[in-house]
């Protein structure tokens, strides 16, 4: 081997290194993560998930519950999960109150009375101390962190991912970004969106981390009911860079997916709809049936309705079939 070729191989990835990394990651994924959200169980490191949906459908509640329970349920594993929730829209206090309601740590508390439970003028001191103690148990022993809204920018998020990986070489890192368009520094242009998505994905791959990103939807796509990648606002780089893309969608009377919710349905305390996959480069397409309780800020999730497409035929797997599928059948 020439000296030049040897130097080149030392400074670039080669097939030997690629095989080593594949074996390392594959062994970490021998056993799936514990989660009710089926599509997270076998998610490779370095993957980017994009989520979109109409206003008032609980996207923040969805990803908050998903990330928290993913961290909590895998905390005793050597390759457990570290969760980072980054939001520019909500303060840490607001997110914490939602999490308290979502996890039902205080009896009888929901979104209608959670403030009262911590209000010194409306609740006695003893009860407040008890409520505080119960609330603190949520985050006292698990690696779940909020990124302050004042630090919500691409540079800080990337630095936090890198620092977390350096200190925790064997843990799974999941980051929630709520939401993508607020990472734009100067303009909401397609060029800026593409830059942010590209830098974020590069960071995820380099540091073996995962990100769940909430993205705004394209108004024209909603108006014309395009339940596909075009629904994401200026979706160019999102379409190419994301590994999984999910839309909150409803089913109409004909059983077809639609982005439009009936106004009467929106007024209900419990809303039923689907986390409908419109792209999955690492596995099969799926639809999770969701029931969102607004007062409890909580989602109940049915196992995935996995739709496998081969030419023009479709096969739907029910719950009994799932136990017979391999890991990569149910991504």
C-alpha positions as a Markdown table, in Angstrom:
| # | Residue | x | y | z |
|---|---|---|---|---|
| 1 | Unk | 0.0 | 0.0 | 0.0 |
| 2 | Unk | 1.4 | 3.4 | -1.0 |
| 3 | Unk | 2.2 | 6.0 | 1.7 |
| 4 | Unk | -0.4 | 8.4 | 0.3 |
| 5 | Unk | -3.2 | 5.7 | 0.4 |
| 6 | Unk | -2.3 | 4.7 | 3.9 |
| 7 | Unk | -2.4 | 8.4 | 5.1 |
| 8 | Unk | -5.8 | 8.8 | 3.3 |
| 9 | Unk | -7.2 | 5.8 | 5.0 |
| 10 | Unk | -6.0 | 7.0 | 8.4 |
| 11 | Unk | -7.9 | 10.2 | 7.9 |
| 12 | Unk | -11.1 | 8.9 | 6.5 |
| 13 | Unk | -13.6 | 6.2 | 7.4 |
| 14 | Unk | -12.9 | 2.9 | 5.7 |
| 15 | Unk | -14.8 | -0.4 | 5.5 |
| 16 | Unk | -13.1 | -1.9 | 8.5 |
| 17 | Unk | -14.2 | 1.0 | 10.7 |
| 18 | Unk | -17.7 | 0.9 | 9.2 |
| 19 | Unk | -18.1 | -2.8 | 10.1 |
| 20 | Unk | -16.9 | -2.2 | 13.6 |
| 21 | Unk | -19.3 | 0.6 | 14.1 |
| 22 | Unk | -22.2 | -1.4 | 12.6 |
| 23 | Unk | -21.5 | -4.4 | 15.0 |
| 24 | Unk | -21.3 | -2.0 | 17.9 |
| 25 | Unk | -24.6 | -0.3 | 17.2 |
| 26 | Unk | -26.3 | -3.6 | 16.2 |
| 27 | Unk | -25.3 | -5.2 | 19.5 |
| 28 | Unk | -26.7 | -2.2 | 21.4 |
| 29 | Unk | -30.0 | -2.7 | 19.6 |
| 30 | Unk | -30.3 | -6.4 | 20.3 |
| 31 | Unk | -33.1 | -5.6 | 22.7 |
| 32 | Unk | -35.6 | -2.9 | 21.9 |
| 33 | Unk | -36.1 | 0.1 | 24.0 |
| 34 | Unk | -39.1 | 0.0 | 26.3 |
| 35 | Unk | -41.8 | 2.3 | 25.0 |
| 36 | Unk | -45.5 | 2.3 | 24.0 |
| 37 | Unk | -44.5 | 4.2 | 20.9 |
| 38 | Unk | -43.7 | 1.3 | 18.6 |
| 39 | Unk | -41.7 | 3.3 | 16.0 |
| 40 | Unk | -39.1 | 4.3 | 18.7 |
| 41 | Unk | -38.3 | 0.8 | 19.8 |
| 42 | Unk | -35.8 | -0.1 | 17.2 |
| 43 | Unk | -34.7 | 3.4 | 16.0 |
| 44 | Unk | -31.1 | 3.5 | 15.0 |
| 45 | Unk | -28.9 | 6.1 | 16.5 |
| 46 | Unk | -28.3 | 9.2 | 14.3 |
| 47 | Unk | -31.9 | 9.3 | 13.1 |
| 48 | Unk | -34.1 | 12.3 | 12.7 |
| 49 | Unk | -37.9 | 12.2 | 13.3 |
| 50 | Unk | -40.1 | 15.1 | 12.1 |
| 51 | Unk | -43.6 | 15.6 | 13.4 |
| 52 | Unk | -46.3 | 17.9 | 12.1 |
| 53 | Unk | -49.9 | 18.6 | 12.7 |
| 54 | Unk | -52.6 | 21.2 | 13.1 |
| 55 | Unk | -52.8 | 23.6 | 16.0 |
| 56 | Unk | -54.5 | 22.4 | 19.2 |
| 57 | Unk | -53.8 | 18.7 | 18.7 |
| 58 | Unk | -51.3 | 18.3 | 21.5 |
| 59 | Unk | -48.0 | 18.0 | 19.6 |
| 60 | Unk | -46.1 | 19.4 | 22.6 |
| 61 | Unk | -47.9 | 17.0 | 25.0 |
| 62 | Unk | -47.2 | 14.1 | 22.6 |
| 63 | Unk | -43.5 | 14.6 | 22.4 |
| 64 | Unk | -43.2 | 15.5 | 26.1 |
| 65 | Unk | -44.9 | 12.3 | 27.2 |
| 66 | Unk | -43.0 | 10.3 | 24.6 |
| 67 | Unk | -39.6 | 11.6 | 25.7 |
| 68 | Unk | -40.2 | 11.4 | 29.4 |
| 69 | Unk | -41.6 | 7.9 | 29.4 |
| 70 | Unk | -38.8 | 6.7 | 27.1 |
| 71 | Unk | -36.2 | 8.0 | 29.6 |
| 72 | Unk | -38.0 | 6.7 | 32.6 |
| 73 | Unk | -38.7 | 3.2 | 31.3 |
| 74 | Unk | -35.1 | 2.7 | 30.2 |
| 75 | Unk | -33.3 | 4.2 | 33.1 |
| 76 | Unk | -31.9 | 1.0 | 34.6 |
| 77 | Unk | -30.3 | -0.2 | 31.3 |
| 78 | Unk | -26.6 | 0.3 | 30.7 |
| 79 | Unk | -27.5 | 1.8 | 27.4 |
| 80 | Unk | -30.5 | 3.8 | 28.8 |
| 81 | Unk | -31.8 | 7.0 | 27.4 |
| 82 | Unk | -30.9 | 10.6 | 28.2 |
| 83 | Unk | -33.6 | 13.0 | 27.2 |
| 84 | Unk | -33.3 | 16.7 | 26.4 |
| 85 | Unk | -36.4 | 18.8 | 25.7 |
| 86 | Unk | -35.7 | 22.1 | 23.9 |
| 87 | Unk | -38.5 | 24.6 | 23.5 |
| 88 | Unk | -38.6 | 28.3 | 22.7 |
| 89 | Unk | -42.4 | 28.5 | 23.0 |
| 90 | Unk | -42.9 | 27.3 | 26.5 |
| 91 | Unk | -41.0 | 28.1 | 29.7 |
| 92 | Unk | -39.6 | 25.3 | 31.9 |
| 93 | Unk | -42.3 | 26.1 | 34.4 |
| 94 | Unk | -45.1 | 25.5 | 31.9 |
| 95 | Unk | -43.5 | 22.3 | 30.6 |
| 96 | Unk | -43.1 | 21.0 | 34.1 |
| 97 | Unk | -46.7 | 21.7 | 35.0 |
| 98 | Unk | -47.8 | 19.8 | 31.9 |
| 99 | Unk | -45.6 | 16.9 | 32.8 |
| 100 | Unk | -47.1 | 16.9 | 36.4 |
| 101 | Unk | -50.6 | 16.7 | 34.9 |
| 102 | Unk | -49.5 | 14.2 | 32.2 |
| 103 | Unk | -48.0 | 11.7 | 34.7 |
| 104 | Unk | -50.8 | 12.1 | 37.3 |
| 105 | Unk | -48.4 | 12.4 | 40.2 |
| 106 | Unk | -51.0 | 14.5 | 42.2 |
| 107 | Unk | -54.4 | 13.0 | 42.7 |
| 108 | Unk | -57.2 | 15.0 | 41.1 |
| 109 | Unk | -55.0 | 17.5 | 39.4 |
| 110 | Unk | -55.5 | 18.3 | 35.7 |
| 111 | Unk | -55.0 | 21.4 | 33.5 |
| 112 | Unk | -58.0 | 23.1 | 35.0 |
| 113 | Unk | -56.6 | 23.2 | 38.5 |
| 114 | Unk | -52.8 | 22.6 | 38.4 |
| 115 | Unk | -52.0 | 26.2 | 39.2 |
| 116 | Unk | -54.3 | 26.1 | 42.3 |
| 117 | Unk | -52.4 | 23.1 | 43.6 |
| 118 | Unk | -49.3 | 25.3 | 44.0 |
| 119 | Unk | -51.0 | 28.6 | 44.8 |
| 120 | Unk | -50.2 | 29.8 | 48.4 |
| 121 | Unk | -53.5 | 31.9 | 48.5 |
| 122 | Unk | -55.7 | 29.0 | 47.4 |
| 123 | Unk | -54.0 | 25.9 | 48.9 |
| 124 | Unk | -52.7 | 25.4 | 52.5 |
| 125 | Unk | -49.0 | 25.2 | 53.1 |
| 126 | Unk | -49.0 | 21.5 | 54.1 |
| 127 | Unk | -50.7 | 20.5 | 50.9 |
| 128 | Unk | -48.4 | 22.6 | 48.8 |
| 129 | Unk | -45.3 | 20.9 | 50.4 |
| 130 | Unk | -46.8 | 17.5 | 49.7 |
| 131 | Unk | -47.6 | 18.4 | 46.1 |
| 132 | Unk | -44.0 | 19.8 | 45.6 |
| 133 | Unk | -42.5 | 16.6 | 47.0 |
| 134 | Unk | -44.6 | 14.5 | 44.7 |
| 135 | Unk | -43.7 | 16.6 | 41.7 |
| 136 | Unk | -40.0 | 16.5 | 42.4 |
| 137 | Unk | -40.1 | 12.7 | 42.2 |
| 138 | Unk | -40.7 | 13.0 | 38.5 |
| 139 | Unk | -37.2 | 14.2 | 37.6 |
| 140 | Unk | -35.2 | 13.5 | 40.7 |
| 141 | Unk | -33.6 | 10.2 | 39.6 |
| 142 | Unk | -33.8 | 10.2 | 35.8 |
| 143 | Unk | -31.6 | 11.9 | 33.2 |
| 144 | Unk | -34.3 | 14.2 | 31.7 |
| 145 | Unk | -33.5 | 17.8 | 31.1 |
| 146 | Unk | -35.1 | 21.0 | 29.8 |
| 147 | Unk | -33.1 | 23.4 | 27.7 |
| 148 | Unk | -33.9 | 27.0 | 28.8 |
| 149 | Unk | -35.8 | 29.0 | 26.2 |
| 150 | Unk | -33.1 | 31.7 | 26.2 |
| 151 | Unk | -30.6 | 29.1 | 25.0 |
| 152 | Unk | -32.9 | 27.8 | 22.2 |
| 153 | Unk | -30.7 | 28.1 | 19.2 |
| 154 | Unk | -28.9 | 25.6 | 16.9 |
| 155 | Unk | -25.5 | 26.3 | 18.3 |
| 156 | Unk | -26.5 | 25.6 | 21.9 |
| 157 | Unk | -28.4 | 22.5 | 21.0 |
| 158 | Unk | -25.5 | 21.0 | 19.1 |
| 159 | Unk | -23.1 | 21.9 | 21.9 |
| 160 | Unk | -25.4 | 20.2 | 24.4 |
| 161 | Unk | -25.6 | 17.0 | 22.3 |
| 162 | Unk | -21.8 | 16.9 | 21.9 |
| 163 | Unk | -21.2 | 17.5 | 25.6 |
| 164 | Unk | -23.8 | 14.8 | 26.6 |
| 165 | Unk | -22.2 | 12.3 | 24.2 |
| 166 | Unk | -18.7 | 13.0 | 25.6 |
| 167 | Unk | -19.8 | 12.4 | 29.2 |
| 168 | Unk | -22.1 | 9.4 | 28.3 |
| 169 | Unk | -20.4 | 7.3 | 25.6 |
| 170 | Unk | -22.9 | 4.3 | 25.9 |
| 171 | Unk | -26.2 | 6.1 | 26.5 |
| 172 | Unk | -28.9 | 6.7 | 23.9 |
| 173 | Unk | -29.5 | 10.5 | 23.5 |
| 174 | Unk | -32.9 | 11.7 | 22.4 |
| 175 | Unk | -33.5 | 15.5 | 21.8 |
| 176 | Unk | -36.9 | 17.1 | 21.3 |
| 177 | Unk | -36.9 | 20.4 | 19.4 |
| 178 | Unk | -40.2 | 22.3 | 19.8 |
| 179 | Unk | -40.2 | 23.6 | 17.1 |
| 180 | Unk | -38.0 | 23.7 | 14.0 |
| 181 | Unk | -39.0 | 27.1 | 12.5 |
| 182 | Unk | -38.0 | 28.8 | 15.8 |
| 183 | Unk | -34.4 | 27.8 | 15.2 |
| 184 | Unk | -34.2 | 30.1 | 12.3 |
| 185 | Unk | -31.7 | 32.9 | 13.0 |
| 186 | Unk | -32.5 | 35.6 | 10.5 |
| 187 | Unk | -35.2 | 34.5 | 8.2 |
| 188 | Unk | -37.8 | 31.9 | 7.6 |
| 189 | Unk | -36.4 | 31.2 | 4.1 |
| 190 | Unk | -36.0 | 27.8 | 2.6 |
| 191 | Unk | -32.2 | 28.3 | 2.5 |
| 192 | Unk | -32.1 | 28.9 | 6.3 |
| 193 | Unk | -34.3 | 25.8 | 7.0 |
| 194 | Unk | -32.1 | 23.7 | 4.8 |
| 195 | Unk | -29.0 | 24.9 | 6.6 |
| 196 | Unk | -30.4 | 24.2 | 10.1 |
| 197 | Unk | -31.7 | 20.7 | 9.1 |
| 198 | Unk | -28.3 | 19.8 | 7.5 |
| 199 | Unk | -26.3 | 20.9 | 10.5 |
| 200 | Unk | -28.6 | 19.2 | 13.0 |
| 201 | Unk | -28.5 | 15.9 | 11.1 |
| 202 | Unk | -24.7 | 16.0 | 10.8 |
| 203 | Unk | -24.5 | 16.5 | 14.5 |
| 204 | Unk | -26.9 | 13.6 | 15.2 |
| 205 | Unk | -24.9 | 11.2 | 13.0 |
| 206 | Unk | -21.5 | 12.3 | 14.4 |
| 207 | Unk | -22.7 | 11.9 | 18.0 |
| 208 | Unk | -25.0 | 8.9 | 17.6 |
| 209 | Unk | -28.0 | 10.9 | 18.9 |
| 210 | Unk | -31.7 | 11.0 | 17.9 |
| 211 | Unk | -33.9 | 14.1 | 17.5 |
| 212 | Unk | -37.7 | 14.4 | 17.4 |
| 213 | Unk | -38.5 | 17.8 | 15.7 |
| 214 | Unk | -41.9 | 19.5 | 15.5 |
| 215 | Unk | -42.3 | 21.3 | 12.3 |
| 216 | Unk | -44.9 | 23.8 | 11.0 |
| 217 | Unk | -47.1 | 22.7 | 8.2 |
| 218 | Unk | -47.6 | 24.2 | 4.8 |
| 219 | Unk | -50.9 | 26.2 | 4.6 |
| 220 | Unk | -51.5 | 25.3 | 1.0 |
| 221 | Unk | -51.0 | 21.6 | 1.8 |
| 222 | Unk | -53.5 | 21.8 | 4.6 |
| 223 | Unk | -55.9 | 23.6 | 2.4 |
| 224 | Unk | -55.6 | 21.0 | -0.3 |
| 225 | Unk | -55.3 | 18.1 | 2.1 |
| 226 | Unk | -51.9 | 16.7 | 1.0 |
| 227 | Unk | -51.2 | 14.0 | 3.6 |
| 228 | Unk | -47.6 | 13.5 | 2.5 |
| 229 | Unk | -44.2 | 15.2 | 2.8 |
| 230 | Unk | -45.4 | 18.3 | 1.0 |
| 231 | Unk | -47.5 | 19.1 | 4.1 |
| 232 | Unk | -44.3 | 20.2 | 5.9 |
| 233 | Unk | -43.5 | 23.8 | 5.5 |
| 234 | Unk | -40.8 | 24.4 | 2.8 |
| 235 | Unk | -40.1 | 20.7 | 3.0 |
| 236 | Unk | -37.1 | 20.4 | 0.7 |
| 237 | Unk | -34.4 | 19.4 | 3.1 |
| 238 | Unk | -36.8 | 17.9 | 5.6 |
| 239 | Unk | -37.9 | 15.5 | 2.9 |
| 240 | Unk | -34.4 | 14.4 | 2.1 |
| 241 | Unk | -32.8 | 14.5 | 5.5 |
| 242 | Unk | -35.4 | 13.2 | 7.9 |
| 243 | Unk | -35.5 | 9.4 | 8.5 |
| 244 | Unk | -39.1 | 9.3 | 9.8 |
| 245 | Unk | -41.8 | 11.8 | 9.1 |
| 246 | Unk | -45.2 | 11.7 | 10.9 |
| 247 | Unk | -48.3 | 13.7 | 10.5 |
| 248 | Unk | -51.2 | 14.0 | 12.9 |
| 249 | Unk | -54.1 | 13.0 | 10.7 |
| 250 | Unk | -57.8 | 12.1 | 10.9 |
| 251 | Unk | -59.8 | 9.5 | 9.0 |
| 252 | Unk | -62.8 | 10.8 | 7.1 |
| 253 | Unk | -66.1 | 8.9 | 6.4 |
| 254 | Unk | -64.4 | 7.0 | 3.6 |
| 255 | Unk | -61.5 | 5.9 | 5.7 |
| 256 | Unk | -59.1 | 8.2 | 4.0 |
| 257 | Unk | -56.5 | 10.2 | 6.0 |
| 258 | Unk | -57.1 | 13.9 | 6.2 |
| 259 | Unk | -55.3 | 16.8 | 7.9 |
| 260 | Unk | -58.6 | 18.7 | 8.5 |
| 261 | Unk | -60.4 | 18.2 | 11.8 |
| 262 | Unk | -64.1 | 18.7 | 12.2 |
| 263 | Unk | -64.6 | 21.8 | 14.4 |
| 264 | Unk | -67.0 | 19.9 | 16.6 |
| 265 | Unk | -64.3 | 17.3 | 17.1 |
| 266 | Unk | -61.8 | 19.9 | 18.2 |
| 267 | Unk | -64.2 | 21.1 | 20.9 |
| 268 | Unk | -64.2 | 17.7 | 22.6 |
| 269 | Unk | -62.1 | 17.0 | 25.6 |
| 270 | Unk | -60.9 | 13.8 | 24.1 |
| 271 | Unk | -59.8 | 13.7 | 20.4 |
| 272 | Unk | -59.1 | 10.6 | 18.4 |
| 273 | Unk | -56.7 | 10.7 | 15.5 |
| 274 | Unk | -53.6 | 9.0 | 14.1 |
| 275 | Unk | -49.8 | 9.5 | 14.1 |
| 276 | Unk | -49.6 | 8.7 | 10.4 |
| 277 | Unk | -46.2 | 7.9 | 8.9 |
| 278 | Unk | -45.5 | 9.5 | 5.5 |
| 279 | Unk | -41.9 | 8.6 | 5.3 |
| 280 | Unk | -39.8 | 5.8 | 6.9 |
| 281 | Unk | -36.4 | 5.0 | 5.4 |
| 282 | Unk | -35.5 | 2.6 | 8.3 |
| 283 | Unk | -38.5 | 0.4 | 8.3 |
| 284 | Unk | -42.2 | -0.1 | 7.5 |
| 285 | Unk | -44.9 | 2.5 | 7.2 |
| 286 | Unk | -47.3 | 2.7 | 10.2 |
| 287 | Unk | -50.2 | 4.5 | 11.8 |
| 288 | Unk | -50.7 | 4.8 | 15.6 |
| 289 | Unk | -54.2 | 5.4 | 16.7 |
| 290 | Unk | -54.0 | 8.2 | 19.4 |
| 291 | Unk | -56.6 | 9.4 | 21.9 |
| 292 | Unk | -55.6 | 12.8 | 23.4 |
| 293 | Unk | -57.2 | 14.0 | 26.7 |
| 294 | Unk | -56.8 | 17.8 | 26.8 |
| 295 | Unk | -57.4 | 18.1 | 30.6 |
| 296 | Unk | -55.0 | 15.4 | 31.4 |
| 297 | Unk | -52.6 | 16.4 | 28.6 |
| 298 | Unk | -52.1 | 12.7 | 28.0 |
| 299 | Unk | -52.1 | 10.4 | 25.0 |
| 300 | Unk | -53.2 | 6.8 | 25.0 |
| 301 | Unk | -51.5 | 4.9 | 22.2 |
| 302 | Unk | -52.7 | 1.8 | 20.4 |
| 303 | Unk | -50.0 | -0.5 | 18.9 |
| 304 | Unk | -49.0 | 0.4 | 15.3 |
| 305 | Unk | -51.3 | -0.5 | 12.5 |
| 306 | Unk | -48.4 | -1.5 | 10.2 |
| 307 | Unk | -49.1 | -1.2 | 6.5 |
| 308 | Unk | -46.7 | -3.1 | 4.3 |
| 309 | Unk | -46.9 | -2.0 | 0.7 |
| 310 | Unk | -45.8 | -4.3 | -2.2 |
| 311 | Unk | -46.8 | -3.0 | -5.6 |
| 312 | Unk | -50.5 | -2.3 | -5.2 |
| 313 | Unk | -51.3 | -4.7 | -2.4 |
| 314 | Unk | -51.5 | -3.9 | 1.3 |
| 315 | Unk | -51.4 | -6.1 | 4.4 |
| 316 | Unk | -52.4 | -4.8 | 7.8 |
| 317 | Unk | -51.0 | -6.6 | 10.9 |
| 318 | Unk | -53.1 | -6.8 | 14.0 |
| 319 | Unk | -51.8 | -7.1 | 17.6 |
| 320 | Unk | -51.5 | -10.9 | 17.5 |
| 321 | Unk | -49.4 | -10.7 | 14.3 |
| 322 | Unk | -46.9 | -8.3 | 15.9 |
| 323 | Unk | -45.5 | -11.0 | 18.2 |
| 324 | Unk | -44.4 | -13.0 | 15.1 |
| 325 | Unk | -42.6 | -10.3 | 13.3 |
| 326 | Unk | -38.9 | -9.6 | 13.5 |
| 327 | Unk | -37.5 | -6.4 | 15.0 |
| 328 | Unk | -37.0 | -4.6 | 11.7 |
| 329 | Unk | -40.5 | -5.6 | 10.6 |
| 330 | Unk | -42.0 | -3.4 | 13.3 |
| 331 | Unk | -39.9 | -0.2 | 13.0 |
